[in-house]
Amino acid sequence: MSSTPDAPTRNVGPEYRPETEKPTATVSSELSHQNVHILPQTPQLIALLTKIRDGNTQRADFIFYSNRIIRLLVEEGLNHLPVVEHTITTPVGRTYSGVKFEGKICGVSIMRAGEAMEQGLRDCCRSVRIGKILIQRDEETSKPKLFYDKLPEDISDRWVLLLDPMLATGGSALMAVEVLKSRGVPEDHILFLNLIASPQGAANFAEQFPKVRVVTAFVDQGLDDKNYIIPGLGDFGDRFYTM
């Protein structure tokens, strides 16, 4: 197994509790790349991640708790989209100076695990269009291969939320961005939503596409000699769809 740095830990719990009354938990590693946004390591998020990492968690619970994290990711991802001023009139006849999203959005899932994130996007964005890209990793070389893509015809005019729960080496996500760029999507119109990333994969992705914003729940400890994320949670697609 390849060497990895020690995982960071800190006391986790409500802010009003003294540190001595908070349990110690492993939290996300930090990255220096400005285009990588890691969700706040709240007690709720750490508890949800603990459930889906547990090898004894049954499929129904894995789906439920994964969906809760995905919802948090989508909500945070939407915060990174541009808005414009929008003033409305309330039912009592008063004006309210608010905002609305600028432009159209769509989701693109990297099959098959990324499809698990589609419902979370639909829950937040009604009638959102979703495209698909099928990229599979060669187990011998660990390099990605593009098999299939189906994207909205006007995708070049949209903000794209790219969906994939696991970012290991980053090969599949890098190829997916190249596919989107080949269809005319500007790099700075892409947001990559991810549950768990390796520090190597996240850094590689952030450096190759510095204008793409990455929103992840957790940057894990590292990769093993088979390029699987550790401690990770196993194969996300298998656990969500079949196990």
Helices and strands as residue ranges (DSSP letters): E 9-11, G 19-21, E 24-26, E 36-38, H 43-53, H 59-79, E 83-89, E 95-101, E 104-111, G 113-117, H 118-124, E 129-137, E 144-150, G 155-157, E 158-163, E 166-167, H 171-182, G 187-189, E 190-197, H 199-208, E 213-219, E 222-223, E 229-230, H 236-241
